[in-house]
């Protein structure tokens, strides 16, 4: 049954890294989904007229280094699936890969991925997902084992599977992402994909030929060493979720861990970088 929602429209200056921090804090308060804008983020929660008082108590809103303001509105009940289907278009990457939903007609592309995102991130519309898919299309993952950190909809792991990967393990902190990844794996007949709900890199699942992570700068920097520790000899690490201005810090830490940048792609201000472990 459709229910009314409360939407808080946040204006954030500067946007990064405070947008990501705010989203994490709002998720703890029960906000269910987020839409990033060029001025901040819109956060949605099932109707709660008093939620603004809880938000006002967040420490982040009172820090001098960031300015955050918001407005609140109530969104009347509606058919969210119908609204989403009306606005959701298929995405084509490099004229080789098409990401579509179950309600789109199939088309003739070398690789077609079926994704119903629901509340998870990863449809190919965002620059980072597009860039990660573009990298995967240009590399040979056949018979390789893949760890997909922050798997979201599972789109990247599914792409790897369809490109011939031996197995894929998705990891995400959110339970609905695990459910969504496994559901989308079934849509694409990928029976070599598994998914785990965790907030850390799974050190008990063996090692991998590829680690792919489309998260954000802070999480990437925090987890990089763990990625390297589960990487096989001559393995690859593919990263995105950060801006051009973050390339230096990402590259420096990866080089310190013994990995070399072998390819970089940029779309607007977003970047995806591929690293290879030194022999």
N, C-alpha and C positions, 0 to 999 in steps of 0.2 A: 504493500500500500504506500502511495506517495505521501510524504510528510513535508510540512514547511521546514525551511532551512534558514538559519541566520548566517549572513555573509558579512565578514569584516574586511574592508578594503584598506590595506595598509600602505602608507607612503613612507619609504625608507631612504635616508640619506646618510652615508653612502650605501649603495645597494649591497655590496659584498665587503666582508663575508657575512653581513648582518641579516640578509634575507634567509640564508641557510640556517643560521642560529635561531632566528625567530620561528621558522617553520618547525624546527625540532622542539622548541618550547611549546608551541601551540599544539603539536601532536600529543604532548603529555596532557594537555587540558582536554583532549577529546576531539579536536578538530579532525575531520575525516579526509578532506581533500584540499588541494592548494592549486592556485593558478597564478604563476608568476607573470607580472606585467613589467612594462618599462619603467615604472616608478616604484614598484614594490611587489606586493603579493595580495591576492584575495584568498581568504581562508573560509571554509564552509564547515558548519556544524549543525546537527539537527536542532530544530528551533529552541533557542535558549536566550530569552530576552535579557537575562542578567549576566551573560557571559562576559560582557565588556568590563564589568567590575573585576572579574578574575584576571582578565588580560592586563588591566591597568596595574596590577600588582607585580607583573613580571619585572625582574631586575633589569632586563635589557632595555625596557622603555624609559629607564631613569639613568642610563649611562650617558656621560657627557660627550663621548666620542661618536654617538650616533643619534640622529633625530628620527623618531618614529611617531607618526600620528595615524589615526584610523577613523573611518566612518562605518556605521552599522546599518544594515537593512535586512528586512525579512523577505524571503523569497517564497511565494505561494507554492503549494503543492503542484507538481506537474509530472508528466511522464518523462523522467530523466533519460531513459533509454531512447525514446523517440527523438528527444532533443539532441542527444549525442549522435545518433545515427544520421540526423539531418546535416550536422556540421562536420562529421568525420569523413575526410577524403583519403583515398589511397595515396601512398607516397612511392615514387620511383627514385631509386638510387643508382646513379651512374648508368642509366638505361639498361641495367643488368638485373636489378632486384626490385620487386614491387612488394610493398607491405600493405595488406588490405585487411578489412574486417570480414566476418562471415557473411554479412549482408551485401558485400560487393560481388559483382560478377568476376569470375576468373579471367585472366588475360594472359597473353603469350609472352612471358619473360623467362629468361634462363632460370631465375630463382623467384619464386613467389611464396611469401610468408603470410600466414593468416594469423592476425592478432586481434583479439577483443580485449582492450585494455582495462575496462572497468575502472578500478581506483588506482591502478598501477601505472608507473612511468615506463614509456618505451613504445612509441608507435612509428618512429621514423620521422615525425614532424619536427622534433627538436633537433637543432644543429648537431648536438653531441651524438645522438643516436644515429643520425645520418652519417656522420664522420666515421663512427665505429664500424658501421656496416660497410662503408666504402673501403676501409682498411681490410676487413675480412675478405671482401671480394677479390682483393689483389694478392692474397696470400694463400698458401697451400696448408690447409688444416686437416687434410685427409689422414685418417688413422691416428690423429692426435687426441690427447686428452685435454679437456678444457674446463677451467674453473671460471664461472661467471659471477663475480662479486657485485652485489646490488642488482640482482637479476630483473627486478621489476616485472614486466610482462613476460620475460623470457625471450624477447625478440633476438637478442644477440646470441644466446646459446642455441636457439632454434636455427638461426642462420648458420652457425658453425656446424650443427648436426646435419643440416641439409647440404652443406658443402663437403660432407664426408668425415667429420670428426668421429673418433671411435666412441667417445662418451663425453657427456657434459654434466657438470654439477653446478647448479645454481644456488646461490646463497643470498638471503635477504633478511633484514631485521623484521619486516612486516609479514604477518601470517597471510594476509590476503594476496601478497605478492607471490608467496609460495603456491597458494591455490591457483592463482592466475597463470603462473608459469607452467604448472602441470596441465592445466586445462588447455592452454595454447599449444603445448607440446602434443597433446592428443589431436588437436585440430590439424596439426601438420604431420601427424603419423610419425613422430619422433619418439621411439620407444627406448632410446639410449640417453634420455635426459632424466635426472633426478634433481630434487631441490630440498634444501634444508633451511629452517628458520634459525638464524644465528646473527649476532652482531660482531663476530670476529671471524678471522680466516680459519677454516677448518684444518687444523694440523693433524687430525686423526683420520683423514681421508686419503692419505697417500700423497703423491706428487703429480704435477701436471706439466704438460708440454706448453700449454698456453694459460695465462691468467689474464682475463679481461675485466676491466672495472670502469664503469661509467657512473661515477658518484659525485664527489665534489673535492675541491683542492684540499681542504683540511682533513677529510677522511683518507684521501689518497696518501698524503704525507704521513699520516699516523699509521697506515697499514702497509706501506711499501715494503718494509723489512719482512713482514709476514708473507707478502706475496713472493719475495725472493726466496724465502725459506722453503716454500712448497713447490718451487719451480725446478724442473728437471734440467740437466745439463743441456746447454744450447737452446734453452726455452725462450719463449717470447712473452712479454708483458705489454698489453695494449690498454692505454689509459685515456679517459676523457672526463669531462665534467668541469673543466677549468677554462680560464681565459688566456689570451695571448700574453697578458702581463704576468701570468703565473708560470710561463714556460721555463724561465731561468731556475726557479726554485724546484720545480718538478725534475728538470734535467740534472741539477746538481745532486739531488739526493739519489736519483737512480744511478748516476755515474759512481757515486760513493759506494753503492751496493754492487758494483761490478757489471752494470748493464749499459749498453750503448744505444743511443737513439739511431734508428735506421730509417725511419719515415715519419713525416709530420704532415698533417692535413689541417686546414683551417677553413671555417665557414663563418662569415661575419666575424665576430670577435672570439668565437669558441674554437678550441683546438683539441685534436686527438693525436697522441704520439705512440709510436710503436718502438719498443726497446727489445734488444736481444742480449741474452746472457753471454758474457765472454767465455770462450773455451778455456 
